Amino acid sequence: MSRNLCKDKCCGIRIKLKDLVGKPLEFRKYYDYSPIPGVKWQCKKCKRFYFVQIRTGHDYWGVHQKDRQRFDEDVLDYPNGQSFKNKQKGKFAKRTKDHEGKDYVADLGYYTLDMSFYESYNDEGDGTDTDDPAHLCTKDDERTRWYQNE
C-alpha cells in the first residue's frame, strides 16, 4: 500500500492545473507526517474520484552551478562512466545573468500532481465520493508546523 498512485492521469486524461483551479483545497495528514494539500478531482470518463496532491520542489538540477549547467545538454554523463539521455532537457531551469552581469543557471523549481483514491488517500480504493475521506486534516499540528515569525 502506498499513499499515491504515482500518476497524474486517468483513462488517458492528464490532469491540468485548470482542472483544479476554483475547487476547494483539502489537506490530508497521514499519522505523524505533515499535511499534504490537494483537491478533489473526478475523471470525466470513468467517473472515479481522486485526491490530487500538489507538491513543489526548488532544486531539480541540484544546488551547485556546475550541475545546473547541464540542464540543456542532450546526454548527461556521470562520474561512474555511465551516460543517460536527458529526458528533461531544457526544463526546470534557465540561463540568465546575476547582479554582476555574470552568466549563471537559475533553477525554476518544479511541481507535481499525484493522485490517490479519494475515499482512502492511498493506492487502494474504488474512487468513490464521500463526505468523510480517510486522513482528512482540519487542525494545525504543532509538531510539523513551522512558524515564520517567531
C-alpha positions in Angstrom: 0.0 0.0 0.0 1.2 3.5 -0.9 -0.2 7.0 -0.3 -0.2 7.7 -4.0 -0.7 6.2 -7.4 2.4 7.8 -8.9 0.5 9.1 -11.9 -1.3 12.3 -13.0 -3.8 10.9 -15.4 -6.8 8.6 -15.5 -8.4 7.0 -18.6 -5.8 8.8 -20.8 -6.9 12.2 -19.4 -3.9 14.1 -17.9 -4.8 16.4 -15.1 -4.1 20.1 -15.7 -3.9 23.0 -13.3 -7.0 24.5 -14.9 -8.9 21.3 -13.8 -8.1 22.1 -10.2 -8.5 25.9 -10.1 -11.5 27.0 -8.1 -12.0 23.7 -6.3 -11.8 23.7 -2.5 -8.4 23.0 -1.1 -8.2 20.0 1.2 -5.5 18.6 3.4 -4.7 15.0 4.2 -2.4 14.1 7.1 -1.2 10.5 7.4 -0.4 9.8 11.1 2.6 11.9 12.2 3.6 13.3 8.8 2.9 16.9 7.8 -0.4 17.7 6.0 -0.4 17.5 2.2 -2.5 20.0 0.2 -4.7 18.7 -2.6 -8.0 18.9 -4.5 -10.8 16.5 -5.2 -10.9 15.7 -9.0 -13.3 13.4 -10.9 -12.4 11.6 -14.1 -14.7 12.6 -16.9 -14.7 9.1 -18.4 -14.9 6.6 -15.6 -16.4 9.0 -13.0 -13.9 7.9 -10.2 -13.0 10.5 -7.6 -9.3 11.2 -6.7 -7.4 13.3 -4.2 -4.9 15.1 -6.4 -1.8 16.1 -4.3 0.1 19.2 -5.1 3.8 19.1 -4.4 6.6 21.6 -5.2 10.3 21.5 -5.2 13.1 24.0 -5.6 16.2 22.5 -7.0 15.6 19.8 -9.6 19.1 20.2 -11.1 20.9 20.4 -7.8 22.3 23.3 -5.8 25.7 23.6 -7.5 26.1 25.7 -10.6 28.3 23.0 -12.3 25.4 20.5 -12.0 22.8 23.1 -13.2 24.9 23.9 -16.3 23.9 20.6 -17.7 20.1 21.2 -17.8 20.0 21.7 -21.6 22.5 19.0 -22.7 21.4 16.1 -24.8 23.3 13.5 -22.7 24.1 13.5 -19.0 27.5 12.0 -18.1 28.1 10.7 -14.6 31.4 10.1 -12.8 30.9 6.3 -12.8 31.2 6.3 -16.6 27.5 5.9 -17.3 25.7 8.3 -19.7 21.9 8.8 -20.0 19.7 10.7 -22.4 18.5 13.9 -20.8 14.7 13.2 -20.6 14.1 16.7 -19.0 16.3 18.6 -21.5 15.7 22.4 -21.2 13.2 22.1 -18.3 13.1 23.5 -14.8 16.0 26.0 -15.4 17.0 29.0 -17.5 20.2 30.7 -18.4 20.3 34.3 -17.1 22.7 36.8 -15.6 23.4 37.6 -11.9 23.6 41.2 -10.4 27.2 41.5 -11.6 26.3 40.5 -15.2 27.9 37.0 -15.0 26.1 34.1 -16.7 24.5 31.5 -14.5 21.7 29.0 -14.5 18.7 29.7 -12.3 16.6 26.7 -11.2 12.9 27.4 -11.7 11.7 24.8 -9.4 9.1 22.2 -10.3 5.7 20.9 -9.3 4.0 17.5 -9.5 0.4 16.5 -9.3 -0.1 13.0 -7.9 -3.3 11.1 -7.4 -4.7 8.9 -4.6 -8.2 7.4 -4.4 -10.4 10.0 -2.8 -12.0 7.9 -0.1 -8.9 6.1 1.1 -6.0 8.5 0.4 -3.9 5.6 -0.9 -3.4 3.5 -4.0 -6.1 1.0 -2.9 -9.7 2.1 -3.3 -12.6 2.5 -5.7 -12.6 6.2 -6.3 -15.9 6.8 -4.6 -17.1 10.2 -3.3 -17.6 10.6 0.5 -18.1 13.4 3.0 -15.6 11.8 5.4 -12.5 10.7 3.5 -9.7 9.0 5.3 -6.9 11.1 6.8 -8.8 14.4 6.3 -6.9 17.1 8.2 -8.7 20.1 9.7 -6.4 21.1 12.6 -2.9 22.6 12.9 -0.2 20.2 14.2 2.4 21.8 16.4 4.8 19.0 15.7 5.0 19.7 12.0 4.1 23.4 11.8 7.0 25.8 11.2 6.0 29.4 12.2 7.7 32.0 10.1 7.6 34.9 12.5 8.8 33.6 15.9 
